[in-house]
Amino acid sequence: MSTTTKFVTTRQPQVVYLERGDVYENNEDAYDYQDDRLSTHRNVNSASDLELVRKQDFHRQPSKGKNQSSFYTSFNGLFIAGGILLVLVIIIVTSSILGIVLTRNPTVLNNSTTTTTATTVYSAYWSFDNDANDLYATYNGTLVNGATFSNSTYFGYGYNLALNDSSYQSVTITSPFFNLSYTSFTVEAWIYGVALTGDRSIFSQCQCSSCQSQCLYLIIRNYKMYMGFMLNDLVGATSLSTNTWYHVAYVYDYSRRTQSIYLQGVLDGTKTSASPYQGQNGSINIGISNLSSSSFYGYIDNLKLTTRAKSSSEILTDASVVVYFPFDGSSLTQDMGPNQMNGSISNAVAVIGKVGNGLAFSGLSSYLQVYGFYQLGRSSQSFSFALWIYPYSVAGGTLIHKSAFQYNSGGWCQDMMGLTYAGQISFYTNGGGRQITGPFISALQWTHIVYTYSFTNGQIMYINGVQYAATGSMSFSSSGIIDWLTIGHNIIGCTPSPIYGGAFFGIIDEFYVFRRELSATDVYSLANP
């Protein structure tokens, strides 16, 4: 009958090789050797006890007898050192993996792409105001083959890029490289095409013109918008007209793998399951592409590039808000819309408004003037006005006056919105004398007013977010040139009945001009800030 040999050690942990059935004690802590494992009878009460041997596998050494055993001491330090080394290895490996994952470009394995969307947004903006420089001073361009600038802009001020296809003219941005691969992006521009047959390139970047998804080209192809990555393309639904200004936007949403194109702020085509653009080098070209010998013929203006997918509402705002004056901040004349069409004021001051500050008109020479309204100068083109008013007096006054010239009354002009002598709001435009006379407006009270027009629906009046009246379908005539607006006065006359024109006495706030007919939902949102 065999007997159990008991081994007693100090509190310093040691490695012990045991036979089956042997018992190991460290002070009051006992461990049985069972099926090649140590198991504990009781909890260890001290960190210096044999923590490191608990539940660990051991390779038993051959025993020379029941009363023989071998002690191998002080492996604790070696074990700790090994643990530290293991932690360091894990940190190094993890850091390496994260470094790979968090780079902007992905690793391609077995023809499948794995990547993380870039968190940094990069942008460039070429206004073409007599140079090809990026307004952020990073991606400056160079004129190629005699490309020039023209002052025939959509807004009537500044310059744009003028290109002639007979000379294959363009702007090239070579350095630094703008990386558009494996990321979202949005390209927006105003274009005016003299010719739209064939391929008319707006923006391109190409690494390989015959490799799938490695050549980016945003063009007009046979009158329609076209977005291509090479064999990974999207065509728009609407045919464009020559000699017409358009706002165009090309959007790639990397997270949704979606290509989208917008014409005049409205979605004109979309493609899902679209692989990302994968070009890893190549210059940006404006006006030409590597895929065609045809270049753009006409004007390109205010080209904006950003590495994020703009929303449909953002693009609609960029395309349709002509001006927005909140009258807040340090400059009362600053247009906070996408076009920065700043105005000028005379004898008007900032006061508390409906939202933040408003602009108070309190004298016979008080007004705000803004220039650059291309759409308003074209007959029967859609538009909308929106504003808050707080009249000191309701006995007449011009709210919005449109004219071909700033001061000369010999040109084309009309009051478009104002008060009657009795205090009713009234809209008017040249279209067989068509007008809307609305409700009586209360003095010393805020009222929200919206005036929309389209050829289909005619003039519509909204008061405090609710439709009040409409004319039905109608046309109107206009100046044929880029117009001025004067707010709060009709300083050069041209007052049609029933508006009792002249100085408006009161406050105006949150003034918008749109180049589209607002919907009832749009109006309600503006009336409930």
Number of C-alpha atoms within 10 A of each C-alpha: 3 5 9 13 16 11 14 13 14 11 13 13 19 20 16 17 19 27 20 14 13 18 18 22 17 18 12 12 16 17 20 19 18 13 10 15 19 20 17 16 11 10 9 17 10 10 11 12 19 19 15 16 18 14 12 11 11 15 9 13 12 11 13 9 8 13 11 10 16 13 11 9 11 12 13 17 9 10 12 12 12 12 12 12 12 12 12 12 12 12 12 12 12 12 12 11 11 11 10 15 16 14 13 18 21 18 14 10 8 6 7 8 13 13 16 15 18 16 11 9 11 14 19 20 22 24 21 23 18 14 17 22 20 19 16 11 10 15 21 20 21 15 17 17 13 14 18 21 21 17 15 15 22 22 18 15 14 16 23 28 30 23 29 20 19 10 14 18 23 28 24 22 22 16 13 10 13 20 18 21 21 26 25 25 22 21 24 24 22 21 25 24 22 17 20 24 14 17 25 30 28 28 26 24 29 26 17 18 16 13 14 15 23 25 27 29 27 27 27 24 18 15 21 22 28 23 28 19 26 19 12 19 18 20 20 20 16 12 13 18 15 15 14 11 19 20 21 23 30 26 25 28 22 22 13 13 16 18 28 23 27 22 22 20 21 17 17 18 19 19 15 12 11 19 19 23 24 23 21 18 18 20 17 23 23 27 31 29 27 18 16 11 13 20 26 32 24 21 26 28 24 20 23 18 19 18 25 22 22 18 12 15 11 11 23 19 16 20 26 22 19 26 25 22 24 25 27 21 11 8 10 21 20 19 21 18 19 14 16 13 20 19 18 13 18 12 13 19 16 20 16 14 21 19 13 14 20 27 28 27 27 18 16 14 17 20 25 20 20 19 22 23 24 21 23 26 21 17 16 20 19 21 21 24 21 21 21 24 26 23 24 17 15 23 18 23 27 27 28 22 26 27 29 23 19 18 14 13 14 12 13 17 25 22 30 22 28 31 26 23 15 14 22 20 25 25 24 21 21 18 15 10 10 15 21 19 19 18 12 14 22 15 16 14 11 18 19 23 23 27 26 26 28 21 16 12 16 20 27 22 22 21 20 17 20 16 16 14 15 17 14 13 12 16 19 18 15 23 18 14 18 22 25 22 26 25 24 33 28 28 21 19 18 18 18 15 13 20 27 21 29 23 23 31 25 21 26 30 27 23 21 21 22 22 22 22 22 22 10 13 11 11 23 19 10 18 20 9 8
